[in-house]
Amino acid sequence: MKKIWIALLAPPALVLFVFLFGEVVMHLWNWLLPPLFGWRMISFWQGLGLLVLCRILFGSFGHHGSHRSGMRRHMHDRWERMTPEERERIRLGMHHRCGCFGERGSESKEPA
């Protein structure tokens, strides 16, 4: 009996959520971006398209970040297995490449 109610309520709820999120994106865009940057106002369908595009680019479509979480866990485990010398070598290499990764080791600090 419970599954029947879920089957009956899920499609209208999905339509409602899609409509609400599309409206929210459209109104936020039209409220913020034209006055701030002079960009054009958008329609509901363009707001919905932006929502889908952001979901594709930044979302996971139901995977709930499992790939990212697994990769993060793998990198954390790898970092934990490194010796302090290996970690410092990585920090110095990253600092040399981009100048903004972690703190530099005490032996490589330049005088101010």
Secondary structure, 3 states (H helix, E strand, C coil): CHHHHHHHHHHHHHHHHHHHHHHHHHHHHHHHHHHHHCCCCCCHHHHHHHHHHHHHHHCCCCCCCHHHHHHHHHHHHHHHHCCHHHHHHHHHHHHHHHCCCCCCCHHHCCCC
